[in-house]
Amino acid sequence: MKVFEDISIVQTAAGGVIFLCSIVMALRIKDHALKGLSREWVLTIMLMASVFLVYFFYLFSLLIDMSLPQELITGTVLLTNALFVYVFVSFAKTGIDRLGKETAARRELEDRLKAFSLTDELTGLYSKRAFLTLMENHLKIAKRQRTKVLMFYADVDGLRNINNAQGPQEGDMLLTETANLLKATFRKSDIIARVGEDEFAVFLVGAREEHAGTITGNFLNNLECHNVKRLQRYKLSLSYSLIPFDPAFNDSTDSILTCAHESMLEQKKQKHAFN
């Protein structure tokens, strides 16, 4: 009948438009989001595709059993399945885009945490970035109060050779032992950090220059006690320096850290000269 033919044309046209919209929507799914699909999402999409196929054949057989005109069956099947495809693609796109945004946000957060990490992963001490930030604040206070500050700097002797001979795990153990030694030597209020591969720095908050001898003595005593308890055949050896700074003349965190490092290197050279 002419009426059924007209209805079929309208259904076919509508189904074609819906199919086209579905294709456009599918093409807008971002590649990076597809790469981040979890196993659960892949299984969900496969399940929906299977449901679609089952539904297609069920609807087709149902319409044939109803003895409807061929034109009406064709248009109805096409339109219904076009709607199903649109819903399927819309659901998949929404989920995949959301997953992509969550993945991007998580990666951004991880990058920010790495960039602004406050602690060293191995030793649990402050990172160099955190150390310089905290040190800068205390330098401003010391400058206002017109007081000098003390900086302790230490380097693990022969760490590279130990890593090559004993393996990186042995080197990591030495770094951890050094961190624990510094924690035992200095106060909780002091800022202790790992500032290099084998280098550590301590900013002694509120300590005075006349305390330097006592601080050095405590450090050497703790180091000696630590080595007595070590079971390894070699001792933990550290080169160090403890020097005062006047923030009124030098309030740059980088320059103070550099001076402390150079002083430590001088002590290391003297140590090697006597060995």
C-alpha positions as CSV (number, residue, x, y, z in Angstrom):
1,M,0.0,0.0,0.0
2,K,1.0,3.6,-0.7
3,V,0.7,4.5,3.0
4,F,3.0,1.8,4.1
5,E,5.5,2.8,1.4
6,D,5.5,6.4,2.6
7,I,5.9,5.3,6.2
8,S,8.8,3.1,5.2
9,I,10.5,6.0,3.3
10,V,10.2,8.3,6.4
11,Q,11.5,5.5,8.7
12,T,14.4,4.8,6.3
13,A,15.3,8.5,6.1
14,A,15.1,9.0,9.8
15,G,17.2,5.8,10.4
16,G,19.8,7.0,7.9
17,V,20.1,10.4,9.7
18,I,20.4,8.6,13.0
19,F,23.1,6.2,11.7
20,L,25.0,9.2,10.3
21,C,24.9,11.0,13.7
22,S,26.1,7.8,15.4
23,I,29.1,7.6,13.0
24,V,30.0,11.3,13.6
25,M,29.7,10.7,17.4
26,A,31.9,7.6,17.2
27,L,34.6,9.4,15.2
28,R,34.8,12.1,18.0
29,I,35.9,9.5,20.5
30,K,39.4,10.5,21.4
31,D,42.2,8.1,20.7
32,H,43.9,8.5,24.1
33,A,40.7,7.6,25.8
34,L,40.4,4.4,23.8
35,K,44.0,3.5,24.8
36,G,43.0,3.8,28.5
37,L,40.0,1.5,28.3
38,S,39.8,-0.9,31.2
39,R,39.0,-4.6,30.7
40,E,35.6,-4.0,32.3
41,W,34.7,-1.3,29.7
42,V,35.8,-3.6,26.8
43,L,33.6,-6.4,28.1
44,T,30.7,-4.0,28.5
45,I,30.9,-2.8,24.9
46,M,31.2,-6.4,23.6
47,L,28.2,-7.4,25.7
48,M,26.1,-4.5,24.3
49,A,27.1,-5.4,20.8
50,S,26.0,-8.9,21.4
51,V,22.7,-7.7,22.8
52,F,22.3,-5.6,19.7
53,L,22.7,-8.5,17.4
54,V,20.3,-10.7,19.4
55,Y,17.7,-7.9,19.4
56,F,18.1,-7.3,15.7
57,F,17.2,-10.9,14.8
58,Y,14.4,-11.1,17.4
59,L,12.8,-7.9,16.2
60,F,13.1,-9.0,12.6
61,S,11.5,-12.4,13.3
62,L,8.8,-10.8,15.4
63,L,7.7,-8.5,12.6
64,I,7.6,-11.3,10.1
65,D,5.4,-13.3,12.4
66,M,3.0,-10.4,12.6
67,S,2.5,-10.6,8.8
68,L,3.1,-6.9,8.3
69,P,3.8,-5.5,4.8
70,Q,7.4,-5.9,3.7
71,E,7.9,-2.2,3.3
72,L,6.8,-1.5,6.9
73,I,9.0,-4.3,8.2
74,T,12.1,-2.9,6.5
75,G,11.5,0.7,7.7
76,T,10.7,-0.3,11.2
77,V,13.7,-2.6,11.6
78,L,16.0,0.0,10.1
79,L,14.7,2.8,12.3
80,T,14.6,0.8,15.5
81,N,18.2,-0.5,15.0
82,A,19.4,3.0,14.2
83,L,18.0,4.2,17.5
84,F,19.7,1.3,19.3
85,V,23.0,2.1,17.6
86,Y,22.7,5.7,18.5
87,V,22.0,4.9,22.2
88,F,24.9,2.4,22.2
89,V,27.4,4.8,20.7
90,S,26.2,7.6,23.0
91,F,26.6,5.5,26.0
92,A,30.1,4.3,24.9
93,K,31.3,7.8,24.0
94,T,30.1,9.2,27.4
95,G,31.9,6.5,29.3
96,I,35.1,6.6,27.2
97,D,35.3,10.4,27.3
98,R,34.8,10.4,31.1
99,L,37.4,7.7,31.4
100,G,39.8,9.7,29.3
101,K,39.3,12.8,31.4
102,E,39.8,10.9,34.6
103,T,43.0,9.3,33.2
104,A,44.3,12.8,32.2
105,A,43.4,14.3,35.6
106,R,45.2,11.4,37.4
107,R,48.3,11.8,35.2
108,E,48.3,15.6,35.8
109,L,48.0,15.0,39.6
110,E,50.9,12.5,39.5
111,D,53.1,14.9,37.6
112,R,52.3,17.7,40.1
113,L,53.0,15.4,43.0
114,K,56.3,14.5,41.5
115,A,57.2,18.1,40.8
116,F,56.2,19.3,44.2
117,S,57.1,16.2,46.3
118,L,58.1,17.2,49.8
119,T,59.9,14.0,50.8
120,D,62.6,11.8,49.4
121,E,61.1,8.4,48.5
122,L,64.1,6.3,49.8
123,T,65.0,8.0,53.0
124,G,61.8,9.8,54.0
125,L,63.7,13.0,54.5
126,Y,62.7,16.3,52.9
127,S,63.5,16.7,49.2
128,K,65.8,19.4,48.0
129,R,62.9,21.5,46.7
130,A,61.1,21.3,50.1
131,F,64.4,22.0,51.9
132,L,65.1,25.2,50.0
133,T,61.6,26.4,50.5
134,L,61.6,25.9,54.2
135,M,65.2,27.2,54.5
136,E,64.2,30.4,52.7
137,N,61.4,31.1,55.3
138,H,63.8,30.6,58.2
139,L,66.4,32.8,56.6
140,K,63.9,35.7,56.5
141,I,63.2,35.2,60.2
142,A,67.0,35.1,61.0
143,K,67.6,38.2,58.9
144,R,64.9,40.1,60.8
145,Q,66.3,38.9,64.1
146,R,69.9,39.7,63.0
147,T,71.2,36.2,63.9
148,K,73.5,33.8,62.1
149,V,72.4,30.4,61.0
150,L,74.2,27.0,60.9
151,M,74.2,24.7,57.9
152,F,75.4,21.1,58.1
153,Y,76.3,19.3,54.9
154,A,77.3,15.6,54.5
155,D,78.4,13.3,51.7
156,V,78.5,9.5,51.7
157,D,82.1,8.5,50.8
158,G,82.6,6.0,48.1
159,L,78.9,5.4,47.4
160,R,79.5,5.0,43.6
161,N,82.2,2.4,44.2
162,I,80.0,0.5,46.7
163,N,77.1,0.5,44.1
164,N,79.4,-0.9,41.5
165,A,81.0,-3.5,43.8
166,Q,78.1,-4.5,46.0
167,G,75.1,-3.5,44.0
168,P,72.6,-0.6,44.3
169,Q,70.7,-2.2,47.2
170,E,73.8,-1.9,49.3
171,G,74.1,1.7,48.3
172,D,70.5,2.4,49.2
173,M,71.1,0.8,52.6
174,L,73.9,3.2,53.3
175,L,71.7,6.2,52.3
176,T,69.0,5.0,54.6
177,E,71.5,4.5,57.4
178,T,72.8,8.0,56.9
179,A,69.3,9.4,57.0
180,N,68.6,7.6,60.3
181,L,72.0,8.8,61.7
182,L,71.1,12.4,60.9
183,K,67.6,12.0,62.5
184,A,69.2,10.7,65.6
185,T,71.8,13.5,65.7
186,F,69.7,16.6,65.0
187,R,66.5,17.9,66.6
188,K,63.0,17.4,65.2
189,S,62.8,21.1,64.6
190,D,65.9,21.1,62.3
191,I,65.3,20.7,58.6
192,I,67.0,17.5,57.3
193,A,67.0,16.7,53.6
194,R,68.6,14.6,50.9
195,V,69.8,17.2,48.4
196,G,71.7,14.9,46.0
197,E,72.4,11.3,45.1
198,D,74.7,10.9,48.0
199,E,74.5,14.3,49.7
200,F,72.5,15.5,52.7
201,A,72.0,18.9,54.3
202,V,70.6,20.1,57.6
203,F,69.5,23.6,58.4
204,L,69.7,24.0,62.2
205,V,66.8,26.1,63.2
206,G,67.7,28.5,66.0
207,A,71.1,27.1,66.6
208,R,74.0,29.5,67.5
209,E,77.5,29.5,66.2
210,E,78.9,28.7,69.6
211,H,77.0,25.4,69.5
212,A,78.9,24.1,66.5
213,G,81.5,22.2,68.5
214,T,78.9,20.4,70.5
215,I,76.9,19.5,67.4
216,T,79.9,18.2,65.6
217,G,80.9,16.1,68.6
218,N,77.4,14.6,68.8
219,F,77.5,13.7,65.2
220,L,80.9,12.1,65.3
221,N,80.0,10.1,68.4
222,N,76.7,8.8,66.8
223,L,78.6,7.9,63.7
224,E,81.2,6.0,65.7
225,C,78.5,4.1,67.7
226,H,76.7,3.3,64.5
227,N,79.8,1.8,62.9
228,V,80.5,-0.3,66.0
229,K,77.0,-1.9,65.5
230,R,77.4,-2.5,61.8
231,L,77.8,-6.1,60.7
232,Q,79.3,-5.3,57.3
233,R,83.0,-5.4,56.7
234,Y,83.3,-1.7,55.9
235,K,82.3,1.3,57.9
236,L,79.9,4.1,57.0
237,S,82.1,7.0,56.1
238,L,80.9,10.6,55.7
239,S,82.6,13.8,54.7
240,Y,80.9,16.8,56.3
241,S,81.0,20.5,57.1
242,L,79.2,22.7,59.6
243,I,79.5,26.4,58.9
244,P,77.7,29.6,60.0
245,F,76.1,32.1,57.7
246,D,74.9,35.6,58.2
247,P,71.6,36.2,56.3
248,A,72.3,39.9,56.4
249,F,75.1,39.4,53.9
250,N,74.0,36.2,52.2
251,D,70.3,35.3,52.1
252,S,70.4,33.2,48.9
253,T,69.5,29.6,49.6
254,D,71.3,28.3,46.6
255,S,74.5,30.2,47.4
256,I,74.5,29.0,51.1
257,L,74.0,25.5,50.0
258,T,76.8,25.8,47.5
259,C,79.2,27.2,50.1
260,A,78.3,24.4,52.5
261,H,78.9,21.9,49.7
262,E,82.3,23.4,48.8
263,S,83.3,23.3,52.5
264,M,82.4,19.6,52.6
265,L,84.5,18.9,49.6
266,E,87.5,20.6,51.2
267,Q,87.1,18.4,54.2
268,K,86.8,15.4,51.9
269,K,90.1,16.3,50.2
270,Q,91.8,16.7,53.6
271,K,90.6,13.3,54.7
272,H,91.9,11.7,51.5
273,A,95.2,13.5,51.9
274,F,95.8,11.9,55.3
275,N,94.7,8.4,54.1
